[in-house]
């Protein structure tokens, strides 16, 4: 399946949940937040949130700002 | 005079959190995360503003702000920089709330360059939406007493007018308007934007602001760490001068030495 990840298309194997995706990318889940189709995915729901073809995901973190 | 006990007790509070430092600093525009950390430590700030942005997925192991500026030590105040609508602001801060686990935020909805002046209509809309969604909103705003009162009445927890355009370093250009706002505002009032050097921060505090928020004045100084320390001292000096109540201004001279007992 193909999802849009931070604005870029990305191919993923079937049966991928948010926890697996973050592990695949290599991100520390404590430092990021995830939005799927403009809805927040709570950290507690990462393993139960299964991705679907066409999903739009945003993965954000805090950076320097004023 | 021993002023230490007085300054220690002189705290301010917003959204149920108490702070000793009256300097809030941004974490943007530094050369490196190391410099960010050193300048923030030197500033003595306890609250720092941060932005929310996409993770760079091509370099997921790159160091993150939290590795250098510990959210357990500093209160993170996520901002809405780059948001131009209420919808964008709410979306960004919901992500911030999830990433950080708290709901104290800085709302800023800006007009176009070159002034980036606060768009008060959009700011009011965004503030309403955020407050409905359970956020505690510290709000960047124009020095407009009508709009500021409306934001306060909506339930914003701090009113944060500009002293001059963001990043301009022009200093406090609106002392009279800030004084009006200080007079009418019951929640903390912070000057947010415009401070260029230490004396500007001192002026804001002497006027009676609760605290000062700045970023560029430190980050763009020749030596950010030294300027951070200067800002810390200026905010403290300005605060003490405000508490001490300055002498009245007079049009003529008034000699400090007695005129009696002069030799003839």
Interface residues (C-beta under 8 A of the other chain):
Chain A: X5 X6 X7 X8 X25 X26 X27 X28 X31 X32 X33 X34 X35 X38 X40 X41 X42 X43 X58 X59 X60 X61 X62 X63 X64 X65 X66
Chain B: X26 X27 X28 X29 X30 X33 X36 X49 X50 X51 X52 X53 X54 X55 X57 X60 X61 X64 X65 X66 X76 X78 X79 X81 X91 X94 X95 X96 X98 X99 X100 X166 X167 X215 X216
